[in-house]
Amino acid sequence: MPVPQTFPPLETVTSPTVGNAAAAYYLNRSKQTMRLWACNGGPISPLRINRRLAWPTAEIRRLTGMGV
């Protein structure tokens, strides 16, 4: 059985970007929704680093109402 992934509270995240799974968790969306946003556009856009999605932490905070 897979171990569930845990993420720190968003207010304690200090990195400028987070991965796809973390962004989905913080925005209460599925990982597939995040991939669709990356391809088709959504409220925020990810950076692409070595074929991986990196979602800006500041934009996630803005969308969740936490400010910057």
OpenMM code with the backbone's topology and positions (N, CA, C; nanometers):
from openmm import Vec3, app, unit

residues = "MET PRO VAL PRO GLN THR PHE PRO PRO LEU GLU THR VAL THR SER PRO THR VAL GLY ASN ALA ALA ALA ALA TYR TYR LEU ASN ARG SER LYS GLN THR MET ARG LEU TRP ALA CYS ASN GLY GLY PRO ILE SER PRO LEU ARG ILE ASN ARG ARG LEU ALA TRP PRO THR ALA GLU ILE ARG ARG LEU THR GLY MET GLY VAL".split()
positions = [
    Vec3(0.0847, -0.1181, 0.0000),
    Vec3(0.0000, 0.0000, 0.0000),
    Vec3(0.0891, 0.1242, 0.0000),
    Vec3(0.0627, 0.2222, -0.0898),
    Vec3(0.1477, 0.3417, -0.0951),
    Vec3(0.1304, 0.4296, 0.0284),
    Vec3(0.2386, 0.4910, 0.0669),
    Vec3(0.2369, 0.5831, 0.1810),
    Vec3(0.1851, 0.7180, 0.1326),
    Vec3(0.0844, 0.7763, 0.2008),
    Vec3(0.0345, 0.9066, 0.1578),
    Vec3(0.1424, 1.0135, 0.1718),
    Vec3(0.1452, 1.1030, 0.0749),
    Vec3(0.2437, 1.2104, 0.0751),
    Vec3(0.1929, 1.3229, 0.1651),
    Vec3(0.2806, 1.3783, 0.2464),
    Vec3(0.2428, 1.4895, 0.3325),
    Vec3(0.3207, 1.6132, 0.2912),
    Vec3(0.2597, 1.7274, 0.3086),
    Vec3(0.3201, 1.8545, 0.2700),
    Vec3(0.3165, 1.9496, 0.3886),
    Vec3(0.4169, 2.0363, 0.4014),
    Vec3(0.4152, 2.1343, 0.5114),
    Vec3(0.3082, 2.2394, 0.4851),
    Vec3(0.2651, 2.3104, 0.5881),
    Vec3(0.1691, 2.4188, 0.5664),
    Vec3(0.2256, 2.5199, 0.4662),
    Vec3(0.1388, 2.5741, 0.3832),
    Vec3(0.1826, 2.6652, 0.2767),
    Vec3(0.2557, 2.7872, 0.3323),
    Vec3(0.2154, 2.8352, 0.4483),
    Vec3(0.2803, 2.9551, 0.5035),
    Vec3(0.4246, 2.9293, 0.5453),
    Vec3(0.4634, 2.8028, 0.5602),
    Vec3(0.6016, 2.7724, 0.5983),
    Vec3(0.6910, 2.7380, 0.4790),
    Vec3(0.6341, 2.7300, 0.3601),
    Vec3(0.7127, 2.6964, 0.2405),
    Vec3(0.7969, 2.8171, 0.2024),
    Vec3(0.9284, 2.7962, 0.1901),
    Vec3(1.0189, 2.9065, 0.1570),
    Vec3(1.0749, 2.8978, 0.0153),
    Vec3(1.0544, 2.7873, -0.0530),
    Vec3(1.1074, 2.7745, -0.1896),
    Vec3(1.0206, 2.8563, -0.2851),
    Vec3(1.0797, 2.9087, -0.3919),
    Vec3(1.0035, 2.9913, -0.4857),
    Vec3(0.9016, 2.9122, -0.5674),
    Vec3(0.9218, 2.7807, -0.5806),
    Vec3(0.8272, 2.6976, -0.6545),
    Vec3(0.8034, 2.5677, -0.5791),
    Vec3(0.6915, 2.5031, -0.6127),
    Vec3(0.6611, 2.3706, -0.5582),
    Vec3(0.6269, 2.2788, -0.6748),
    Vec3(0.6365, 2.1509, -0.6507),
    Vec3(0.6068, 2.0525, -0.7545),
    Vec3(0.4577, 2.0380, -0.7811),
    Vec3(0.4267, 1.9551, -0.8783),
    Vec3(0.2891, 1.9356, -0.9216),
    Vec3(0.2012, 1.8800, -0.8094),
    Vec3(0.2492, 1.7796, -0.7380),
    Vec3(0.1694, 1.7187, -0.6318),
    Vec3(0.1422, 1.8179, -0.5188),
    Vec3(0.2418, 1.8954, -0.4816),
    Vec3(0.2237, 1.9940, -0.3748),
    Vec3(0.1266, 2.1039, -0.4180),
    Vec3(0.1400, 2.1513, -0.5403),
    Vec3(0.0489, 2.2551, -0.5897),
    Vec3(-0.0946, 2.2041, -0.5902),
    Vec3(-0.1141, 2.0810, -0.6338),
    Vec3(-0.2480, 2.0227, -0.6348),
    Vec3(-0.3032, 2.0148, -0.4924),
    Vec3(-0.2201, 1.9757, -0.3986),
    Vec3(-0.2618, 1.9667, -0.2589),
    Vec3(-0.3033, 2.1036, -0.2050),
    Vec3(-0.2183, 2.2045, -0.2244),
    Vec3(-0.2461, 2.3376, -0.1697),
    Vec3(-0.3690, 2.4020, -0.2334),
    Vec3(-0.3943, 2.3725, -0.3605),
    Vec3(-0.5086, 2.4327, -0.4303),
    Vec3(-0.6327, 2.3440, -0.4273),
    Vec3(-0.6222, 2.2284, -0.3609),
    Vec3(-0.7329, 2.1344, -0.3493),
    Vec3(-0.7844, 2.0925, -0.4875),
    Vec3(-0.6909, 2.0598, -0.5748),
    Vec3(-0.7222, 2.0118, -0.7094),
    Vec3(-0.6500, 1.8793, -0.7296),
    Vec3(-0.6849, 1.8088, -0.8349),
    Vec3(-0.6138, 1.6845, -0.8656),
    Vec3(-0.4861, 1.7176, -0.9425),
    Vec3(-0.3929, 1.6235, -0.9418),
    Vec3(-0.2690, 1.6436, -1.0170),
    Vec3(-0.2995, 1.6550, -1.1661),
    Vec3(-0.4004, 1.5837, -1.2125),
    Vec3(-0.4374, 1.5916, -1.3537),
    Vec3(-0.4907, 1.7303, -1.3891),
    Vec3(-0.5652, 1.7927, -1.2996),
    Vec3(-0.6123, 1.9293, -1.3235),
    Vec3(-0.4946, 2.0235, -1.3380),
    Vec3(-0.3922, 2.0046, -1.2557),
    Vec3(-0.2746, 2.0905, -1.2654),
    Vec3(-0.2058, 2.0713, -1.4013),
    Vec3(-0.2002, 1.9473, -1.4486),
    Vec3(-0.1408, 1.9216, -1.5806),
    Vec3(-0.2228, 1.9884, -1.6907),
    Vec3(-0.3551, 1.9841, -1.6779),
    Vec3(-0.4408, 2.0499, -1.7764),
    Vec3(-0.4196, 2.2008, -1.7748),
    Vec3(-0.4062, 2.2585, -1.6561),
    Vec3(-0.3780, 2.4019, -1.6472),
    Vec3(-0.2456, 2.4347, -1.7157),
    Vec3(-0.1483, 2.3473, -1.7020),
    Vec3(-0.0176, 2.3708, -1.7642),
    Vec3(-0.0283, 2.3686, -1.9165),
    Vec3(-0.1130, 2.2810, -1.9699),
    Vec3(-0.1261, 2.2681, -2.1161),
    Vec3(-0.2230, 2.3695, -2.1754),
    Vec3(-0.3374, 2.3871, -2.1119),
    Vec3(-0.4458, 2.4663, -2.1702),
    Vec3(-0.4627, 2.6037, -2.1080),
    Vec3(-0.3854, 2.6345, -2.0097),
    Vec3(-0.4005, 2.7619, -1.9400),
    Vec3(-0.4944, 2.7473, -1.8221),
    Vec3(-0.4669, 2.8191, -1.7194),
    Vec3(-0.5469, 2.8170, -1.5977),
    Vec3(-0.5229, 2.9467, -1.5231),
    Vec3(-0.5645, 2.9530, -1.3989),
    Vec3(-0.5447, 3.0771, -1.3234),
    Vec3(-0.3980, 3.1091, -1.2961),
    Vec3(-0.3121, 3.0079, -1.2970),
    Vec3(-0.1679, 3.0308, -1.2861),
    Vec3(-0.0965, 2.9406, -1.3864),
    Vec3(0.0255, 2.9771, -1.4192),
    Vec3(0.1054, 2.8987, -1.5140),
    Vec3(0.2326, 2.8516, -1.4463),
    Vec3(0.2742, 2.7287, -1.4758),
    Vec3(0.3963, 2.6771, -1.4143),
    Vec3(0.5202, 2.7115, -1.4958),
    Vec3(0.6327, 2.7011, -1.4313),
    Vec3(0.7605, 2.7028, -1.5008),
    Vec3(0.7887, 2.5582, -1.5392),
    Vec3(0.8604, 2.5396, -1.6468),
    Vec3(0.8985, 2.4040, -1.6864),
    Vec3(1.0489, 2.3910, -1.6680),
    Vec3(1.0880, 2.3049, -1.5769),
    Vec3(1.2294, 2.2851, -1.5446),
    Vec3(1.2619, 2.1384, -1.5703),
    Vec3(1.3466, 2.1133, -1.6704),
    Vec3(1.3834, 1.9765, -1.7071),
    Vec3(1.2611, 1.8868, -1.7239),
    Vec3(1.1634, 1.9336, -1.7970),
    Vec3(1.0409, 1.8608, -1.8294),
    Vec3(0.9512, 1.8363, -1.7086),
    Vec3(0.9759, 1.9083, -1.5996),
    Vec3(0.8900, 1.8971, -1.4812),
    Vec3(0.8203, 2.0303, -1.4594),
    Vec3(0.7049, 2.0247, -1.3953),
    Vec3(0.6292, 2.1458, -1.3674),
    Vec3(0.6688, 2.2010, -1.2311),
    Vec3(0.6958, 2.3291, -1.2267),
    Vec3(0.7294, 2.3987, -1.1024),
    Vec3(0.6315, 2.5157, -1.0888),
    Vec3(0.5456, 2.5076, -0.9910),
    Vec3(0.4407, 2.6076, -0.9717),
    Vec3(0.4876, 2.7160, -0.8747),
    Vec3(0.4745, 2.8442, -0.9130),
    Vec3(0.5206, 2.9544, -0.8264),
    Vec3(0.4441, 2.9592, -0.6938),
    Vec3(0.5172, 2.9551, -0.5859),
    Vec3(0.4578, 2.9574, -0.4522),
    Vec3(0.3793, 3.0862, -0.4287),
    Vec3(0.4311, 3.1980, -0.4755),
    Vec3(0.3620, 3.3261, -0.4559),
    Vec3(0.2260, 3.3269, -0.5245),
    Vec3(0.2167, 3.2670, -0.6416),
    Vec3(0.0889, 3.2615, -0.7125),
    Vec3(-0.0098, 3.1683, -0.6425),
    Vec3(0.0398, 3.0608, -0.5858),
    Vec3(-0.0472, 2.9697, -0.5093),
    Vec3(-0.1009, 3.0431, -0.3862),
    Vec3(-0.0145, 3.1182, -0.3210),
    Vec3(-0.0602, 3.1962, -0.2045),
    Vec3(-0.1653, 3.2987, -0.2450),
    Vec3(-0.1438, 3.3619, -0.3603),
    Vec3(-0.2409, 3.4627, -0.4086),
    Vec3(-0.3765, 3.3960, -0.4337),
    Vec3(-0.3749, 3.2803, -0.4998),
    Vec3(-0.5009, 3.2116, -0.5299),
    Vec3(-0.5737, 3.1631, -0.4051),
    Vec3(-0.4991, 3.1253, -0.3033),
    Vec3(-0.5624, 3.0764, -0.1809),
    Vec3(-0.6009, 3.1889, -0.0855),
    Vec3(-0.5685, 3.3126, -0.1223),
    Vec3(-0.6061, 3.4262, -0.0389),
    Vec3(-0.5075, 3.4558, 0.0719),
    Vec3(-0.3894, 3.3942, 0.0651),
    Vec3(-0.2896, 3.4175, 0.1689),
    Vec3(-0.2045, 3.5410, 0.1400),
    Vec3(-0.2196, 3.6012, 0.0243),
    Vec3(-0.1381, 3.7168, -0.0113),
    Vec3(0.0010, 3.6751, -0.0505),
    Vec3(0.0888, 3.7718, -0.0606),
    Vec3(0.2285, 3.7429, -0.1000),
    Vec3(0.3201, 3.7785, 0.0137),
] * unit.nanometer
topology = app.Topology()
chain = topology.addChain("A")
for resn in residues:
    res = topology.addResidue(resn, chain)
    for name in ("N", "CA", "C"):
        topology.addAtom(name, app.Element.getBySymbol(name[0]), res)
